Amino acid sequence: MVSAPGLSLAAWQGAGSIVGLAQYALGEGEAEFAVVVADDWRGNGLGEALVGLLLEHAAVRGVKLFGGVALGHNRAMRQLAAKLGFAFRRDEDPALLRMERLLAAG
């Protein structure tokens, strides 16, 4: 996928450090996303909120397929993706899991 501007989001702890990052890059009718949340902030809904904002933005931009990859053993990411309605399939790399969700244009 050829990447182009999409959206990048950051969550800050006060005026200090970044505790969460999420972004997606646009391709032809599809987007590839990534999210990371600091260990101390996991389990509080931050990742869900960040990816939710990405999904909303991508739908408005007309993205049809929103996807990403994670390590197959990354249980937290699998749970988050399942909660947000992603489907799963194996990636070409056997250590990775592909997550995909169809979006309705906004």
N, C-alpha and C positions, 0 to 999 in steps of 0.2 A: 504494500500500500504506500503510495506517495503521500507524505504528510504535508499538511498545510496548517495555518493557524486554526485553532479550535478555541479552547478555554483552559486557563490555568487558575486554580484557586489555592489560597493558603489560609490556614487557621493559626492565629498567633496567641501565645499565652501572655496576656497583658502587653506591655511594650517590649517584651523579651524575645523569646525564641519561637520559631515556627514549630507547631505541634502536629500539623497535618498538611499534606499536599495532595492535590488531585488535579489531573489534567486529561484532556483528550486532544488528539490531532485528527484533522479531517482528511478523508480520502474521497474517492468518488462514491458518494451516497452512503459512506460508512465512516465510523470513527473508532479509533483505538484508544483505550483509556488506561490510566495507572493511578493508584492511590497508595499513600503511605501515611500511617499514623504513629506518632511516638508511643513507645511502650506504656508510659504512664497514663496515656489518654485512651488506650484501647478499651473497648467494652462500654463506652459512654455514648455511643451513637454518632461520634464525629465522622467516621468513615462513611456511614450510611447517609448522613446529611450532605457530605461533600459529593459523593457519587450521585445522590439524588439531584443535586443542583446541576451536575454535568448532564444527567439524563434529560432534565427539563430543557436546558439550553440547547442540547443537540437536537431534540425533537422539534423545537421552534426553528432551528436552522435547516430542517428537512432531512436530517440523518435517518436512514432507514435501518441500518444495522449498527449496533453499539457493542463492541467487544474488547476483550483483553485476555491476557494469559497470566497464570499464577503457577507457582510451584505446586505440584500435585498434592504435597503433604501440608500445604498451607490451609489448615482447617478454618482459621478465622476468615480468610478471604472466601473460601467456599461457602461458609455460612452467610456472610454478607451478600454475596452474589445470589444465593438461593433466595434470601429474604427479599431482594430487589427484583426477582423474576427472571434471572438469567438462566439459560440452559447451558449444559456442560457437554464437552466432547474432548477427547484426547487430542493433543497437539502433535505435530510431526516429531517434536522432541518428546520422548517418552516420560521425561521428568516434569513436563508441563501439562497444564490443564487449560483448555480454551473455554472462555465464558462468553456467551453471546445473548443479546436481547434485541428483538425487533421493536422498533419505535414507530408510533403513529405520528405523522407529521402534525406539528402544532400550528 
